[in-house]
């Protein structure tokens, strides 16, 4: 079974920086080469899922939440690896039923996220999964959505943390497992 170091090495080797995208001054971290490599993708999913297990390997969460859009790609297989359900957090207006909504700032604008009101049962323990922890706004908004349902955000598991944006200054006491800090 691949280990954390294998996942980190794959991220470093295969992630492509795209300058000035989606706007000038932003360097986008393109993970599509990582996803296209079966061994790298497998190692990353295993490493991300570790945040949903205790030291003995027992699953300690009830659901995995993935944030739109690249978080979906990662969170769904993490949920499968843990043997639990996946819940999508979507951009505003994308969900067909009653949803909680939270607006927040991100590194290059503002956004609103939504989650179905019945997606998380009261008391369920939830692992949040995303690709990049940048300003921390998406993580905070997602935690608020989980808590609006009565769930408990036990932590977040992300591929990369952009430490120069100081995201942990806004995420508070949320435990965050990061595979690569930039």
C-alpha positions in Angstrom: 0.0 0.0 0.0 1.4 3.4 -0.9 2.6 5.7 1.9 2.4 9.4 2.5 5.9 10.0 1.1 4.9 8.4 -2.2 1.9 10.7 -2.4 4.0 13.8 -1.6 6.7 12.8 -4.2 4.0 12.3 -6.9 2.5 15.7 -6.1 5.8 17.5 -6.4 6.7 15.6 -9.6 3.4 15.9 -11.5 1.7 19.1 -10.4 2.1 21.8 -13.0 2.1 25.5 -12.2 0.0 27.7 -14.5 0.9 31.4 -14.2 -1.8 34.0 -14.3 -4.8 31.7 -14.3 -7.7 32.1 -13.7 -6.5 35.7 -13.5 -3.3 37.7 -13.5 -1.2 37.2 -10.4 -2.6 33.8 -9.5 -0.5 30.7 -10.0 -2.9 27.8 -10.5 -1.8 24.3 -9.3 -2.9 21.9 -12.1 -3.3 18.4 -10.7 -4.7 16.8 -13.8 -1.3 15.1 -14.5 -1.5 13.6 -11.0 -5.0 12.3 -11.6 -4.0 10.8 -14.9 -1.3 8.7 -13.2 -2.9 5.6 -11.6 -0.1 5.0 -9.1 0.1 8.7 -8.1 -3.7 9.0 -7.8 -4.0 5.8 -5.7 -1.2 7.0 -3.4 -2.9 10.4 -2.9 -6.3 8.9 -2.2 -4.8 6.6 0.4 -2.9 9.4 2.0 -5.9 11.7 2.1 -8.1 9.0 3.6 -5.6 8.5 6.5 -7.2 11.6 8.1 -10.4 9.7 8.5 -8.8 6.8 10.4 -7.3 6.5 13.9 -3.9 5.2 14.7 -5.2 1.6 14.5 -6.7 2.2 11.0 -10.3 2.3 12.3 -12.6 4.7 10.4 -13.5 7.5 12.7 -15.8 9.6 10.4 -19.3 9.0 9.1 -19.2 11.1 5.9 -16.7 12.7 3.5 -17.5 16.2 2.1 -15.9 17.4 -1.1 -15.9 21.0 -2.2 -16.6 21.9 -5.8 -15.0 21.2 -8.0 -11.7 19.5 -7.7 -12.6 18.4 -4.2 -15.3 16.1 -5.7 -12.6 14.3 -7.7 -10.7 13.6 -4.5 -13.4 13.2 -1.9 -15.5 10.6 -3.6 -12.7 8.0 -3.8 -11.6 8.9 -0.3 -15.2 8.1 0.9 -15.0 4.8 -1.0 -11.6 4.0 0.6 -13.2 4.6 4.0 -16.4 2.7 3.3 -18.6 5.7 4.0 -20.8 8.2 2.1 -19.8 11.2 0.0 -21.5 14.6 0.2 -20.9 17.3 -2.4 -20.7 21.0 -1.5 -21.7 22.9 -4.5 -21.6 26.4 -5.9 -24.8 28.4 -5.4 -27.8 27.4 -7.5 -26.6 23.9 -8.4 -28.5 21.8 -5.9 -32.1 20.8 -6.6 -33.5 20.6 -3.0 -33.5 22.7 0.1 -29.9 23.7 0.9 -27.9 25.7 3.5 -25.8 28.4 1.9 -22.7 30.3 3.1 -20.9 33.1 1.3 -17.1 33.7 1.8 -14.0 35.4 0.3 -11.4 33.4 -1.7 -8.0 34.4 -2.9 -9.4 36.1 -6.1 -13.0 37.0 -5.4 -16.1 35.9 -3.5 -18.2 32.7 -3.7 -21.2 31.0 -2.1 -21.3 27.3 -1.3 -24.4 25.2 -0.7 -25.1 21.8 0.8 -28.4 19.9 1.0 -30.0 20.5 4.4 -30.4 16.7 4.9 -26.9 15.7 3.7 -25.4 15.3 7.1 -27.4 13.9 10.1 -27.0 15.6 13.5 -24.0 14.2 15.3 -22.3 12.7 12.2 -18.6 13.2 12.1 -17.4 14.6 8.8 -14.0 14.7 7.0 -13.6 17.6 4.6 -11.5 16.9 1.5 -10.2 19.5 -1.1 -7.3 20.0 -3.4 -5.8 23.3 -2.1 -6.1 25.1 1.2 -5.4 28.7 0.1 -7.1 31.5 2.1 -9.0 29.1 4.3 -12.4 30.6 3.2 -13.7 27.4 1.5 -12.8 25.3 4.6 -14.5 27.7 7.0 -17.6 28.0 4.8 -17.8 24.2 4.4 -17.5 23.7 8.2 -20.3 26.2 8.7 -22.5 24.2 6.3 -21.7 20.9 8.1 -22.5 22.5 11.5 -25.8 24.0 10.1 -26.9 20.4 9.5 -25.9 19.4 13.0 -22.7 17.6 11.9 -19.3 17.8 13.4 -16.3 18.7 11.2 -13.6 16.5 12.5 -10.9 17.9 10.2 -9.8 18.5 6.6 -7.5 16.6 4.4 -6.0 18.5 1.4 -3.4 18.0 -1.2 -1.6 21.3 -0.9 -1.6 24.2 1.5 -0.5 27.6 0.3 1.2 28.7 3.5 2.1 32.1 2.1 -1.6 33.0 2.2 -1.7 32.0 6.0 -5.0 29.9 5.7 -4.7 28.5 9.3 -5.1 32.0 10.7 -8.8 31.7 9.6 -9.5 28.0 10.0 -9.2 28.1 13.8 -9.1 24.8 15.6 -9.9 22.7 12.6 -7.3 19.9 12.3 -5.9 20.0 8.8 -3.8 17.2 7.2 -1.8 18.5 4.3 0.2 16.4 1.9 2.3 19.3 0.6 2.9 22.7 2.0 4.0 25.4 -0.4 
